[in-house]
Amino acid sequence: MSDPGRPVGHPSTDGLDEVADALLHTIASEGLGSGLLWSAAPTALLDHARGSALPPGRGGGRGARPTITTLLAALATARGSCLTTVGNVLFAYEGANPKATLTPVIDATARARGVAPVAHSVRPPLSLLTAGTRNLRHERAALRQALPAGVPEAVERALQAAVRAHARAAAALDSIAPNLVVLASQHSTSSRALIQAARVRQIPTAYLPHAPAANTYQYRDLPTDFAGLRGAREVDFYRSLGARGALAVVGNPQAQVVVPPHLNPEAAVIFAPRPQPIAEVRQQVAAVAAAAPAVVVSPHPRMRHQRHYADLWPAHWEVHHGWTAELLRGAHPCVIQRSSGVAWEAMAHGVPVIELASPAAEDPSYLMIREPYARRCASNNDLPAAVAQARQSATDPLARQQLMAWAQEWCAVSGSHSVARATEWIEQCASAPYPAEPLLDYWAQPSGVA
């Protein structure tokens, strides 16, 4: 599942909220001229929260050499969002989870329309890239007014990526000319560049989430024209943020929930880490190893085959390189994770969930991770007791039913049933009138400024 970042409003020691406020104010004041900042902001804050910020006073003079690298990288490769058309509908995604969400929907849409999917490769023209670098200099200068200590490295990198993404998005939409763009992320830089390019061309956009909703800077807006959310509680969340327009409930096309009839309290526990700093993951591994003799570790897709993570797993642990949902169909008594979308998958299968302690004692990012449905550890010392309690709950049919009922409030439809819903919903979006404004644009509205 996705890495959602830090919850909004939680006290930060790394200047995250200050950078977010600076981005909000600059985007609001610059309006349509802040296209790169708007596209880059969620990714920049996610990377900043991971600890990639420059020390104070640095970053103010950066930009010349990275800009040249940006131009060369964009001209040398067609990397970026994977672009697939089914008739006049363009599907775009990047990453394992967005791909797993959209691929079955692409195939089902192709079958329903009786056409074959077509993959597209786009290289942006030099003219668009050079125009983007000029815009980058302007927007970086505007942001510096709100960040006198300098633009953080994470923001600079995201802006460079936005130059490439905007050039590719414009070239793609002009060459493909779809009548609908379907995305599995509303916060990746590539997806947001496509959203912006589509709005300029009055091409409607539709969002199918690749992960559960989270109260973070990455998930606080719905800047598309249509959204097919996972469940009723997600609709309520976005309504509470001010979303207008029709919000559909489509479910989760990625995961087919197959509830195991029984769980084995003596079986190995599942540990599902997500990409976090090595030191944090190492502490989690030590805590899990001390709390459970047998463990199956199911790393996030972005962690697979990375030596610096693989070296952390004890030799006697089993390593699962597939989807965690495959393990949940077995008899494992619990899932141990920290603020991961895997928590919903576990609950949907009636498998107890344990939320590992956070160094900053922050709330879980994903909204459905809360007591009593997930046992939250205040410290790593609480993990052995949490595992013991989970093993007991694993044999309690009523406790498992409560978990599944809670999961269904967030997403009640999955797999093939969700794919069918999504296919029908996409056809409705493709034939609907073009909306006058997006559902919810947190970054572009002055009201979004804290």
N, C-alpha and C positions, 0 to 999 in steps of 0.2 A: 504494500500500500504506500500511499504518498507520505512524504515527510512534511507535516503541516507547519512547522515552526512554533514559535512561542505564542501563548495566548495573548490576545490584545488586553492591555490595561494592567498586566502584571508588572510589578516593579522590575526594572532592568538595571544592570550595572555596566552594560556594554554600550550604552547610548542608543539602543535600538529605537526606543520611543522618540528620542530627539531626532534621529534620522528620519523616522516615519513622519513626524510633524513637519519637518523641513520639506520632505517630498510632497506632502499634502498641500502645504501652503504654496509651494512653487507651482505645482500642477494647477491649482485653483487660480492663481494669479496670472499664469501664462496662457491658460485656456487651451485652444486648439493648437497653439504653438509648442506645447509640451508633449508631443507625441512619443518621443523616445523615453522620457521620464515616466509617462503613464504606462508604457509597455514594460519598462524595466523594474518599476517599483516593487512589486511583490517578490520577484526573484532576488532583487538586491537585498531586501530585508531578510529573506530566508538565509541567504549566504552570510549576511552580517551577523545574524543570530548564531550561526555556526562558528563564529570566531574568526572571520576573514577580514576584519577591519584593519586599516592602517593605523599606526600610532598617531596621536594628535599632532598636527602640524605637517603631516605628510599627505600627499595626494593633491595638493594645490597646484603643482606644476606638472602633473602627469597628463598623458594624453597623446603626445606626438608619436612616439614609437608604437604604442598599442593601436593607434588609428591606422598606421601603415600595415600592421599585422592584420587588422580587421579587413582591410581592402584585399590583401593578398589571400587570406583564408577564404573569403567569400568568392573570389574569382577562381580559386583553385579547386573548389569542391562544391557539390550540390547538396551538402548536408543541411539539416534543418528539419522541419516538420515532414513526416511522411505524408504525401498527398495522393489520395485515391479518389477517383470519380466513379459514381454509379449514375450513368445518364448525366443529368445536369446538377447533381448533388455532389459537393466536394467534401470529403472527410479528411481531417488533418489531425495528426497526433505525433507525439514524440515520447519515448519511454515505454517500459514494459507494461505498466498498469494501464495507461491510456490505450496502448495497442490492444491489450486483452479486453478492454471495454468495447472498443469500436469494431474490431475485426469480425465478431459474430454478427454485429448489426450491418456491417458492410455486406457480408455474404448473404444475409437474409434479404436486405434491400435489393441486391442484385437478382436473387431468385424471384422476388416478387415482381420486379420490373422486366425480367426476362433478358437482362443484358449482363455482360461481363464487366467486373471492376477493371479500371484502367489506372495504373500507377504513373505518376508524373514526376519528372526531375527538372528542377528549375535552377538556373544560375542567374543571379541578378546582374543587370548591366552596370558597367562602371559609372555611368551617369547618375544612377540612383544611389550608388554607394558614396560617391563624392558629395552629392547633395546631403546625404545622411551625416557625413562627417562635419559638414558646415552646421547642420542642425545640432549635432552633438556639442560643438563648441559653444553655441548660443545657450543651450539648455544647461550645460555644465556651469557656465558663468552665472546663470540665473540661480542655480542651486547654491552656488558658493555664497550668495548673499545671505542665505539662511544657515549656512554651515561655514562660519569664518575659519574654523580649524582645518578645513579642507574636505574634499569629497572622499568618503571612505572607499577603500579598494573594492569592496563588494559592489558598490554603486557604480564605480568606474567600469568594472568588468561587465556588469549588466547593461550599461549604456552602450558599450562596444558591441555586445551581442545584439542589442536592439537595432543598431545600424544595419547589421547583416539581415536581421529578421524582417525589418521594414522593407528593405530592398527586395528580398525574396517574396514577401507577401504581395507587394504591388505587382511584381513581374508575374507571379503565379495567377493572381486574379485576372489580370489583363489578358493572359494567354488562354486560361481555361474558361473564363466567363461563366461561372456557375450561377444558379439562381438560389442556392442555399449553401451555407458552409456549416458543417457539423464538427464540433470540437469536443474533446474529452477533458480539457483543462480551461479554466478561465483566468489562471494566474501565471502560466508559463509565458516567457517573453515571446516565443514564437507564436503562441496562440493569440496573445493580446495584439501582436502586430497584424495578424490576420483579421482580428475583430475590427481594428482601426481602419485597415485598408478596405474591408467590406463595407463599413459604414460610409466612408467617403463615396463609394460606388453604389450605395443603396442596395447592397446585397444582404439579405437577412442572415443572421447567424443563430445557431442553436447549440446549446450546451448539454452534454450528457456527462455527469461527473464520474471520474475514475476512482474517487475515494469518498468516504463520508464527509459531511459538512463539519467544519471546525471553526472555532471562534478565534481566528488568527487573521493577520493582515493578508494572507494569501486567499482566504475564503470569504472575505467580508463583502464581496460584491458579485453581482450577476450582470456584467456589462454586455451580455448578448441580448438578442431580441426574443429568444425563446429559451426555456430551460425545462428539461425533463429530469426532475429530481428523483431521489431514491424513495422517499416516504413522506408521510404527513407531517412528522416533526421537523423535517428539513424545510418544508413549505412554511411552517410556523416560524422557524428561525429567520428565514429571509424576509418574511412579512414583517417581523419585528424590527428588521433593519431598514425597512422602508421600500421593499421591492413592490413594484406595481406591475400590472399586466397579469396574463394567465400563466400560472406555474403548474405544470403537469407533474404527475407522479408516474414515473416509468419503471422504477426499480433498479436493480443492479444486473446488467447484462453479463458481467464478467464471471460471477461466481454462481455455480449451481449448488444450492444447499441440499445436502443429503444427510439428514439427521441420523446419527448412529443410535440404535435402540438402547444400547447400554454402554457405560463407560467403565473402564477397569481402574480402580483406585490405586493399584500397584504398578500400573504401567508407567513408562517414561513420561515426564512432563515435556511440553513443547515450549521452547524459548524462541521468540520471534523478534529479534533485534531489528532496528532500523538504522540508517546511516546517521551516526552521531560521532563526535570526537572520539578518537581511539581510547583516550583515558577513561571516558565515561563508559564505553562499551566494555573495557577491561574490568571496571568495577562491577558492572552488571554480571559479567561472566563469573567473577569470583563469588558474588552473592548467590547466583543460581547454583553453582557447583556445590556450595556449602549447604544449600537447602534441599537438594534433590540428588540422589545417587545416580539416576539414569535420566539423560536429557537428549531430546532430539532438537537440534538447533535448525531453524528455518530462516535463513537470512533474507532480508529485503532484496529484491532483484538487483538494486544498485550495489549491493555488497558482495554479490556472488563473484567468485573467481578473482577477488581482490586479496592479494597475499597479506596485506597488513591487517585485514579482518580475519582471514582464515587462520592465521597464526595464533589467534586468541582462543580458538576452541580447544578444550582439553582433548587429548588423544582418544579417550574412551567415549566421547560424545558421538552420536550419530548425526551426520550432516545431511539435511534434506535440501536438494537444489531445485525442487519444483515449487508449486504453489502451496501455501500453507493450508488452503482449503482441502487439499488431498489428504493431509494428516488428520484434519478434523473429522473426516469420515470414519476414522479408526476408533480406538477405545481410549485415547489419551485422556487423563483426568483433568488437565487444566492447561491454559496458555499463559505464559509470563511475557509481558511486553511493557513498553513505556510509550504512551500516547501514540498508538498505532491503529490504523484502520483494521488491522487483524482482529482487534477487539470485537468489532461488529460480527465478523465472520465466526468467531468462537461462540459468541452469544447466540447467533442464529442456529448453530449446531447444538446448543444446549451444553456447551463446554465452559466451565468456570474460568473467569478471567482475573488475572492479578496484574495490577498496575504498579510497576516498580517506582521506588522513590526517586524524586527529582532533586538534584543538588540545590536548586533554588527554591524548592518546596512550592513550585508553581502548579496550578491546576492542569489536568490533562487538556490537550488542545481539542481533541475530538469530543463533541458534545455528549455522545451516548456513554462515555466512560465516567460513570459516577456510582457512588454507593447507593443501594446495596448490591447493584448488579455487577460491579467490579470491585474487588477487594483492593483498596489502596494502601500501600506501604508508606509509612511516614519516614522510615529509614530501612536500609538493607537488613538490619537486625530483625525486622518484622517479617522477613520473607519466609523463614521456616514455619512459623505459625500460620502464615497465609497459605502455604502449600498444604499443610496438614488440614486446614479447614476446607480447601478446595477438593481434596481427596474425599472428604466426607460428603460434600455437596454433590460430587460426581455420582454418588449412588442414590441420591434423593430425587425421585421423579418430579416432585413438586418444585424443588429448587431449579431443576433444569427447565421446567415449563415456564417458570417466571422469567428466566433468562431469554428464552425464545420469544415470549410475549413482548418483552422490552425491545428486543432486536427488531421485531416486526413493526413496532411503532416508528422506527427509523427507516426500515426497508422491509416490506412484506413480500415482494416479488423478486425472484432471481432467475438466473440462467435462461433457459429457452422461453419461459413465459415473459420475462422481461424483454428479451430480444424481440418477441412478437409485438409487445407494446411499443417498444422503441421504433420499430419499423413503421407501424401505423402512425405514430406521432410525427415522425419525420415527414411522411407524406402530407400530413396536415399542415406542418410548418411550411413546406414547399409551396403549398397552394394558398396560404394565408396572405392577407394584405401586408405590405411593408409597415412595420410599427414606426411611430413617430419618434420614439426614444427607447433606449435600452431599459431592461427591467430594473437595474440598480447599479449605478456607477459611483462607488464610494470615493474613488480617487479624483474624479473630475468635478465633483460638486463642492462648493464652499461649505455646505452644511456638513460635509464629512470631516472638516478640520476640527480637531479636538480643541 
